[in-house]
Amino acid sequence: MDADIRLNADTANALATNLAKLVEAARFRVSDTENDPLVARITDHLDRPLLNLPSVTETFGAWQHVNIQRGLDAYLAAHSPDAEWFGIAGAGRNHQDLVDMLTDAALRGNFHLGAVDYRTVATGPDSATEAVQVGLVNSVAPDGKPIVVGVRGPNEFRPPQTTLHVIAAEKATATAARDEITRLMKEHNAFRGALLQFDVSENRGNELLSYLHRPRLAPEDVILPEGTLETIEKHVVRGSERNAALIANGQHLKRGVLLYGPPGTGKTHTVRYLMSRLTEATVVVLSGRAMRFLAEASAVVRGLQPAVLVIEDVDLIAEDRSMRPGSGPLLFELLNRIDGVDADADVTFILTTNRVEVLEKALVERPGRVDLALEIPKPGPAERERLLRLYARTVDLDLPDPSELIAELDGVTASFVRELVRRAVLRELDANPDGQRVRLDTDTLRDTLRELTGERQELTGRILGGR
């Protein structure tokens, strides 16, 4: 009895499976997917069945979406200025690859002709444009043969990347078109000459490349020991004519700069000044959790010379291997990236650290990696007075004889002096809320100093770079 029940169940399952296959096959024949407007838009242009068409695909980081769009805009303007984009409609398209959706459309008719999806991408600190998120366009290859170009941009359902597809009757045709588009991407790169920073978003750890406003700093805004800023600037800021002369005399351009010293002494401020001077260079900044994008950042600067890669707190990834055996994959990445840049490349690596004593010797002691290492120390008496006057330049500073106050500030950092002035201004604003211009005198500054260095503020003072 049990055997008969199992036999009947198996027979029923087999019958149901075969019936489903029959219905599916019948649906394929009835649907006539080759005449679907989406499929027909491609097959009519390429004059070949969709399933017989090869495609060439290249995947880029999500941050390259803007450059893919710029490269495509330039390509279409040159080869098919009247071409119009078209999109794909259908359930689940956020999860599927573009070519997979076209294959599904040809086989099952699950995707159809639809509107183009666009995504807003930044082109500068305060500017943006619309880039194709999911879309296709009919065009021609450089040799005039027909092609279809498609873009699949990043979204929250997919990996953080943008994919470029080129479909043609022959692979060589698609490859030639892809190569020309990528060449135009470089030629019209939106990152050229920009100040950029890699970061990681809180949403699934997606990588970001953000534009920053370029600082505007004058030499008098940077207070360092005499000759220090001039030495750094002479080493880093070089014009194209000087670079050409160096190459003509058989000398390399690539340089590595290490700025070290206690926290708050002005290393980052000095780097910001260099950014303000390097107006024609592409500058990429890495710090903190974004250090894992070292390879991507290196690729950006290599492709957009003249360029600078700034790595803040480099000790986070370049600690001496003897201190922590078996660690440091990013250390090897850093060494390889510096070594991988050609000597005649106009690329500068600027590294900063608060802990120079823990740095890997292969980084700081091998010629060709770091060729200028300068300490940014705590300010001496002359620098402390200049810092005081710099940070108080927007108020009335009444210091007939600042020597005693300057002596009391012995051992503090530039950050401490800045906070001292800020708190003194707040103190005066609280005491005189009538809107009169703030006036700082010796007594006000000394009272504020005692407040910052008192027992209740001891930790605050240390954090700010006090004695």
N, C-alpha and C positions, 0 to 999 in steps of 0.2 A: 504493500500500500504506500509506504513512504517513498519507495523507489519510483512509483508511478507519479507521485506528486512532484518529485524533483525533476523527472523527465518532462512533465507538462510545463513546469516553470522555466526550464532551460529552453524548451521549444518556443514558449511565448516571448522570452527575452530575445532570442535570435530573430524571431519574426518582427518584433518591434524595432530592433536595430536595422534590419534590412529595409523595413518600411520607411524609417527615417532617412536612410541613405537615398532611397528612391525619390522621396519628396524633395530632398535637398538637390539632387541631380536635376529633377524636373524644374525646380525653381531657377537653377543656373541657366537652363535652356530658355525659360520664359522671360527672364529678366533682361536678356540681351545687353549685358553690361558694356560691351564694346561701343554701343551707341549712347551710353550714359554721357551727359554733357561734360562731366569732369574728365572721364577717360578720353572722350572724343577730342577735347581741347588739346590733349597731348598727342594722341595718335594721329590726328589730322595734320598737326604741325610737323611731326617727325616721320609720318608716312610709314609706320611700322606698328604691329601690335604691341601694346604696353608691356606685356610679359616677356617680350623678346628684346627689350631695350636695356643696355648696360647703363649703370650710373657710377659716377665718381664722387666720392664723399670725402669731405675733410671736416674735422671737428676742432673747434677752438674753445678757449676758456670763455665763460659767460661775458667777461668784461670786453671781449673783442666784438661783441654784437654791433656796436656803433661803427667799427671799422669795416665789418662785413657789409653793412649798409652803404657806407661811403664808397667802398670798392665797387659794389654792384651799381650804385647810381652812376659812377663814372663809366663803368662798362656799358651799361644800357644807353647812356648818352652818346657813346661812340658807335655802338653797333646796332641799336634798335631804339631810337629815341621815342617812338610812338607806342612802344610795347606797354601793355597793361597787365598788372598783377591780378591773379585770381586766387581764391582760397578753397578750403576744404571744409565741408560740413558733415557732421556725423557724431554719434555718441562715442565717448571714450577717446576723442582725438587728442586730449591733453596727455594721454599716457603712451601714445604710439609714435613710432618713427615715421617720418614723412613718406619714405619709400614703402614701408609696410602698409600705410594707409592707401597708397595708390594700388598696391598689389591686391589689397582687400577690396578696393573699389572695382578692380577688373574681374576678380573671381566671384565675389559675393554681392557686390552692389551695396555694401554697408556705408560707403562714404560717397558724397556727392559734391557737385560744384557749389561753392559758398563764398561768403565775403572774406576778404583778407583780414587776418588778425594783426594788429600793430602793438608795439611796446615802446614806451617812452624811455629813451636812453640819453644820458648826459653827454654833452659835447664840450663842457667847460664848467667852471664853478657855478655859474649862474645861467647856463644855457642848456637846451636839450632839443632833441628831434625825435621823430617817430621812425622806428625801425620795424621791418616786417617780422612778425613773430611766427606766423605760419602762412606761407604763401608760395606761389609759383608764378613764373613769367616765361613766356615764349620769346626766344631771342635767336641769335646766330653766333656761331663760333668765329674766331678771328679769320678763318678761311671761308666764311660765308655759309657753312653747312648749318642746318637747324639744330637748336638745342633747347632744352627746358631747364631753367635754373630754379631751385627751391631752397627755402630757408626754414629751419626749425629752430626757434629761439628757446631760451631757458624758461622754465616756470617751476612752480612749487612741487609739481608732480614728477619732475624729471631731474636728471643730474644737472649741475650748474655749468652747462656748456651750450654753445650755439653750433649748429651743423649746417654746412653748405653742401647742396647736392647739385650735380650737373648731369642731366640725362641726355643721351644722344644715340644715334643709330650705331655709332662706333665708339669704342672706348678712347681711342686716340683723339677723337674730336672733343669728347667731354673733358679729357685731361688738358688739352690745349686751352680750352675756355676757362677751366678751373685755375690754371697757372696764370692766365692773364688777369683774372679777377683778384687773385691773391697778390699779384704784383701791384695792382691799382690800390689794394688795401694799404700796402706799405707807402705808396706814393701819396695817398690822401689820409694818412693816419691821423686821427683826431688827438692822439697823445703827444705828437711832436711839439716840443717846446713847452709842454705843460708841466705843472707840479702835481704829482700823483701820489696816492698812498694806498697800499694794499691793506685790507682789513677783512674781518670775518663777521658776517651778520649773525644775529641770534637765531635766525630762521634756518634750521637744519645745517648750520655751519657753512652756509654758502659764502663763497669768496666774493669780495667786492674790490673794485678799483675806483677810488673816488678822486675827483679833482679838488685841489686846494687852491686858495688864493695865494699868489706869490707875495711874500713879505716885502715891505718897503722899508729898508733900514739904511742909514748912513753910517759911515765909519765911526762917527762920534757917538753912535748909539751902542757901540760894542766897547766895553771897558775891559781891556786886558793889559798885562805887563807890556811895557814899551817894546815894540818890534814884533810882538807875537802875531798880531792880526796881519801885519804886512807880510810876514813870512808865509802864513797860511794862504793869503790871497795871491801872492806871487806864484805859489806852487799850483794852486787850483784854477785860478781865473786866467785863462790864456786865450787870446784871440786866434782866429783862423790863420792869420798871416804868421804868427809866431809858431803855431803848430806846423805849418808848411815848412818853415825854416828849420825846425827841429828834425823833421823827416828828411829834408834835403841833406842834413848833416849826419844822418844815420842814427838818430836818437829816437827813443820810444816816447809815446804819448801817454800810454796808460799809467795812472798813478794811484797809489793807495795812501790815504791819510788817516792817522789814528789820533783822536783827541781824547786825552784821559785826564782824570782829576776827580776830586770829591764831588758829591752831588751838589747842585746849585751854584756852581762856579761860572757857568756860562757856556758850556759845551753846545747845548742845543741852540742857544741864542746865537752863537758863532756860526753854526750850520745855517740858521735862518738868514743870517747876513750873507753868507755865500750864495744861498738861493736867490737873494735879491740881486746879486751881482751877475749870476749866470742866467741872464734873461733869455738867451737863445738855446739853452740846454734843456733837455728833458730830464726831470729830476723825479726819482721814485724813492719813496720813504718806506722802510720796513721797521717795525718795532713790535714788541710783545708777541701776541699769539699769531700775528701775521708773518712771523719768521718762516713759517712752513711754505710760504710762497717765494722762497729765495730763488728757485729755478725759474719761475715765471717772471719775477722781477728782473733777473739777469737777462732773460731773453728780450724783455722790453728795452732795456738800456742798450743792449748790443745792436738792436735793430734801429735805434733812433739816435744815433750819434749826431752831435755831441751830447753826452748823457752822463748823469751822476746817479749812483745808487748809494743811498744813505741807510746805514744799519745802526740803529740806536741801541745802546746797551748790548753790544756785540758779545759780551761775556756770557750772555744767556745761551748762546749756541757755540761759543768758541772757548770753552773752559779747558784748561790744560788737561790732557788725557790722563796724566799720571795722578790727578786728583780724583778721577772717577773712571776707572778702567772699564772698557766695554761700552761706553756711551758715546754720543756725539755724531749721529748720522748727518745732522745739519752742519757740523764742523767740516766734515769731508766734502759736503756739498758746497760750502763756502770756499774752501781751498780750491776745489775743482773749477768753480765758476770764475774765481779770480785768475787762475792759471789759464782758463780757456779763452780769455779775452786776448786777442792779438795785441802785440806790443804797440803797433801803430794805430790801435783803435783809440778814438777820443772818448774814453770812458774813465771816470773817476770813481773810486770806492772811498766813501767817507765813513769811518767807523768811530763810534763813541763808546766809552766805558767809564764806570766809576771804580772798576776793580782791575786795573791793568796788571796787577801782580798775579792774577789767576789765568791770564790769557795763554792759549796754546802757543808754544814757542815756534811751531811750524808756521804760524800766522805772522808773528811780529818779528821773528829773527831771520826769516828767509828772504833774501833779496828778490825784488820783483813783486812782492805782495804788499808790504807797507814800506814806502820810501820816505815818509815824513811822519814822525810821531812827536807830538807836542803836548806838554802838560798845560792844562788850564787850571792854575792854582787858585787858592783863596786870595782875594785882593790884598795888596799891600796898602800902606797909608795913603799914597797918592791915588791909587785906584779907588779906595773907599770914599775919599772925598769926591772924586769925579762921579762915582755911582750915586752918592747922596744928591749931588746937584742935578744929575741926569733925571732921577726919579722924582725930584721936586721941581722940575722946570716949569710945570703948569701952575705952581702956586708961588707966593712970595716967601722966599727963604732968607731969614734974617740970622746970619751966622758971622758975626764980626771976627771971631776967633774960633774956628772949628777944631783946633788941634786936640783939645781935651776930649771932645766927643769922638773924634776919629780914633783916638787912642783907646777909648772904651769899646770901640767896635773891633778891636784887634781879634783876628781869628774867625770872623764871621764870613759868610758867603755873599755873593751878589744877590741871591734870592732873599737872604735875611735883610739886607739893606732896603730892598724894594718893599718888603712887608712892613718894615719899620716905618717908612715914609707913608705907606697906605694907612696904617693904624693911627699915625700921628694926624693925618688929614681927617680921618673919621672922628678922632678925639676933638679936633677943632670944630668940625661941623656940628657935633653934638652940643658943644659949648656955645656956639654962635650960629643958631639956626636961621638967622635973619637974611641969609643969602649973601653976606659980605664975602669978599675974596679971602681965601684961606691964607693965613700967615703962620709959618712955622719958625719958631725960634729955638735956641739951644735948650731952654727949660722944657719945652713941649717934647722935643725929641728925646731928651734924657729921661723924662718921666715915662714916655712910651717904651724906651729901652728897658727901664727897670721892670715895667709890666711884662715885657716879653721874656725877660730872663729871670723873673721871680719864681719862687717855688711852685706856685700854682700853674705857671706856664712853662715849666722846665722842659717837658716833653715837646711842647709846641716849638720852643726855641731850638731844640736839637733838630727837629724835623725840618725847620726852615734853614738850617745851616748855621746855628749859633755856635758859640764856643763849646 
